[in-house]
Amino acid sequence: MRLIVGLGNPGPEYAWTPHNLGFLVVDRLGELAGARLDRPEAKSYLGRGQLAGHHVLLAKPQTFMNASGMAVRELVERLGSDPSELIVISDDVALPWGTIRIRERGSAGGHNGLASIIGALGTDEFIRVRLGIQPEHPARDLAAYVLRPMRRAELEAAAEIVETAAEVVQAILSEGTRRAMSRFNRRVRAPQEGRIPEERS
């Protein structure tokens, strides 16, 4: 069984913030897998289902972002799975809106949720799907930026990112990480008010 974790913060006040894109993607995967993420266990909400011919366990840690590693470590230990098979979905302020980056390993890149997971697992050897949320203009307070409700254009872009990220995860499961990387690692235009970003040629 493959463990797929979306990162975010619990609570309605965070539901539609850029920092919760990981939760939104896992919710979409739950719809595709026929799984409801309403089972509280291992400091998370869990759902079991099937995606791309694989049995999957979908998880939304409820520890708040900066302590995500506590929940992920417990889930990995319970499943007895290798961390290299873990798929983590998170936002990334270093990537422009609409950009998706798949990596098999690497540093946290300043993301506290990923840093918590790396620390808890004692390894950075796990698959991560990073979703760009970089502000169009430099933000004085990045923490405030990622925790505020998304504007209309960002919501439109987020809906597209969520659908694409769900495709990405299914491609990782069915084709392997390397092939998924070659298909989906690309850069797109940042969102502007009232329009969905377009892919750069």
BELLIN-V315038 format. One record per pair of residues at least 12 apart in sequence whose ideal C-beta (glycine too) atoms are under 6 Angstrom apart, sorted by the first residue. I is the first residue (numbers start at 1). GAP is how many residues later the second one is. Records with the same first field share a line. If there is no record, write none. Layout:
I: GAP + GAP
//
This chain:
1: 54 + 56
2: 52 + 54 + 83
3: 54 + 72 + 76 + 78 + 83
4: 52 + 54 + 83
5: 54 + 67 + 83
6: 16 + 17 + 19 + 20 + 54 + 83
7: 15 + 61 + 83 + 106
8: 12 + 14 + 15
9: 55 + 56
10: 52
16: 133 + 134
17: 130
18: 73 + 115 + 128
19: 72 + 127 + 128
21: 70 + 110
22: 67 + 68
23: 37
24: 138
25: 64 + 137 + 140
26: 32 + 34
28: 134 + 138
29: 29 + 137
30: 17 + 28
33: 16 + 17 + 18
34: 15
35: 12 + 13 + 14 + 23
37: 21 + 23
42: 29 + 32 + 33
43: 19 + 20 + 27 + 28
44: 15 + 16 + 17 + 18 + 27
45: 15
46: 13
51: 119 + 122
52: 118 + 121 + 122
54: 119
59: 16
65: 47 + 48
66: 46 + 50
67: 49
68: 45 + 48 + 49
69: 47 + 48 + 50 + 51
72: 45
73: 47 + 48
83: 38 + 40 + 42 + 43
84: 41
86: 40
87: 40
88: 40
89: 40
90: 21 + 23 + 24
91: 40 + 42
92: 38 + 40
93: 40 + 41 + 49
95: 37 + 39
96: 36 + 38 + 94
97: 35 + 60 + 93 + 94 + 100
98: 59 + 90 + 99
99: 33 + 88 + 89
100: 84
101: 29 + 84
102: 27 + 78 + 79 + 83
103: 25
104: 23 + 73
105: 19 + 20
106: 18
127: 50
129: 36 + 39
131: 30 + 34
136: 54
153: 38 + 40
156: 40
157: 34 + 40
160: 36
168: 12 + 16
187: 13
//
